[in-house]
Amino acid sequence: MRNTKQYGFPKRIHIKSRKEFAKVRYKGEYKKSDSFLLSVYTEKRQQTTKFGINLRKGFKSAVERNRVKRVIREVLRHNKKTFPEGSLVLTIAKPNTAQLKNSEIRAELKSLFELTNRDD
C-alpha cells in the first residue's frame, strides 16, 4: 500500500460504484441537520472507509455546487478517523447549503459527525 498523506483524499477512498451508493443510501443509518443528511453504513468485511458526496437538485450554478463539494471534501479529509474502519459514508447536501458561508458548512458538518459518534 502506498504511503498516503495524513489528510489526503485519494480515489481509492471514494465511493464510486452504483452498488456502494445504493448500499449506504438504503441500508445506512441517517443523521440530519438543517443543510445535510449523513448516511453511515458499516460493513465488517470491508477494510477501507469510503466517502461519497451527493448534492440534491436545486443548486443554481456550477460555482455553488463546486464550492460546497470542495468544503465537504475538506471536512471529510480532516475527519476521516472519526468513522469506524470499513464504513461507507455518504454526505448529502441540500440546496440551502449554497447560501451558507464556508465556516458555517464546516461547523454544521463537524456537529453532525459528533452526533454520529455519540450514538456508538
C-alpha positions as CSV (number, residue, x, y, z in Angstrom):
1,M,0.0,0.0,0.0
2,R,1.3,3.4,-0.9
3,N,2.2,5.9,1.8
4,T,-0.6,8.5,1.6
5,K,-0.7,11.8,3.2
6,Q,-2.5,12.0,6.5
7,Y,-5.1,14.4,5.1
8,G,-5.2,13.1,1.6
9,F,-8.3,12.1,-0.2
10,P,-7.2,9.6,-2.8
11,K,-9.5,8.0,-5.3
12,R,-9.4,4.6,-3.6
13,I,-11.5,6.0,-0.7
14,H,-14.2,7.5,-2.9
15,I,-17.5,5.7,-3.2
16,K,-17.6,5.1,-7.0
17,S,-19.9,2.2,-7.8
18,R,-23.6,2.4,-8.0
19,K,-23.8,-0.7,-5.8
20,E,-21.9,1.0,-2.9
21,F,-24.0,4.2,-3.3
22,A,-27.2,2.2,-3.1
23,K,-26.0,0.2,-0.1
24,V,-25.1,3.2,2.0
25,R,-28.2,5.1,0.8
26,Y,-30.8,2.4,1.7
27,K,-29.1,0.4,4.5
28,G,-27.2,3.2,6.2
29,E,-28.1,5.0,9.4
30,Y,-29.1,8.6,8.7
31,K,-28.4,11.7,10.7
32,K,-30.0,15.0,9.8
33,S,-29.1,18.7,10.2
34,D,-30.6,21.8,8.6
35,S,-28.5,21.6,5.4
36,F,-27.2,18.0,5.4
37,L,-28.1,14.3,5.5
38,L,-25.3,12.0,6.6
39,S,-25.7,8.2,6.0
40,V,-23.2,5.8,7.5
41,Y,-23.2,2.1,6.8
42,T,-20.5,-0.1,8.4
43,E,-19.5,-3.3,6.7
44,K,-17.3,-5.7,8.7
45,R,-15.6,-7.3,5.7
46,Q,-14.5,-4.1,4.1
47,Q,-11.3,-2.6,5.4
48,T,-11.2,0.8,3.9
49,T,-13.6,3.6,4.9
50,K,-15.0,5.2,1.8
51,F,-16.7,8.6,1.3
52,G,-19.3,9.9,-1.2
53,I,-20.8,13.3,-1.8
54,N,-24.2,13.8,-3.2
55,L,-25.9,17.2,-3.9
56,R,-29.7,17.5,-4.1
57,K,-31.2,19.2,-7.1
58,G,-31.7,23.0,-6.7
59,F,-28.2,24.4,-6.8
60,K,-28.3,27.3,-9.2
61,S,-24.8,27.2,-10.7
62,A,-21.8,25.0,-11.0
63,V,-19.8,27.5,-9.0
64,E,-22.2,26.9,-6.0
65,R,-22.0,23.1,-6.4
66,N,-18.2,23.0,-6.7
67,R,-17.7,25.3,-3.7
68,V,-20.0,23.2,-1.5
69,K,-18.3,19.9,-2.7
70,R,-14.8,21.4,-2.1
71,V,-15.7,22.4,1.5
72,I,-17.3,19.0,2.2
73,R,-14.2,17.2,0.9
74,E,-12.0,19.3,3.1
75,V,-14.1,18.5,6.2
76,L,-14.1,14.8,5.4
77,R,-10.3,14.8,4.8
78,H,-9.7,16.2,8.3
79,N,-12.2,13.9,10.0
80,K,-11.6,10.6,8.3
81,K,-10.6,8.9,11.5
82,T,-13.9,9.7,13.3
83,F,-15.7,7.0,11.4
84,P,-15.3,3.2,12.0
85,E,-13.0,1.3,9.7
86,G,-14.8,-0.2,6.8
87,S,-17.6,2.3,6.8
88,L,-19.4,3.8,3.8
89,V,-20.1,7.5,4.5
90,L,-22.5,9.4,2.2
91,T,-22.8,13.2,2.7
92,I,-25.9,14.7,1.0
93,A,-26.1,18.5,0.8
94,K,-29.5,20.2,0.5
95,P,-29.8,23.2,-1.9
96,N,-29.9,25.7,1.0
97,T,-26.3,24.9,1.7
98,A,-25.3,27.2,-1.1
99,Q,-26.3,30.2,1.0
100,L,-24.0,29.2,3.9
101,K,-20.5,30.5,4.4
102,N,-17.7,28.0,4.3
103,S,-17.2,28.3,8.0
104,E,-20.9,27.6,8.6
105,I,-20.7,24.5,6.4
106,R,-17.7,23.2,8.3
107,A,-19.3,23.8,11.7
108,E,-22.5,22.1,10.7
109,L,-20.7,19.0,9.3
110,K,-18.5,18.7,12.4
111,S,-21.5,18.8,14.7
112,L,-23.2,16.2,12.5
113,F,-20.1,14.0,12.8
114,E,-20.1,14.3,16.5
115,L,-23.8,13.4,16.6
116,T,-22.9,10.2,14.6
117,N,-20.1,9.2,17.0
118,R,-22.2,9.9,20.2
119,D,-24.7,7.1,19.3
120,D,-22.0,4.4,19.2
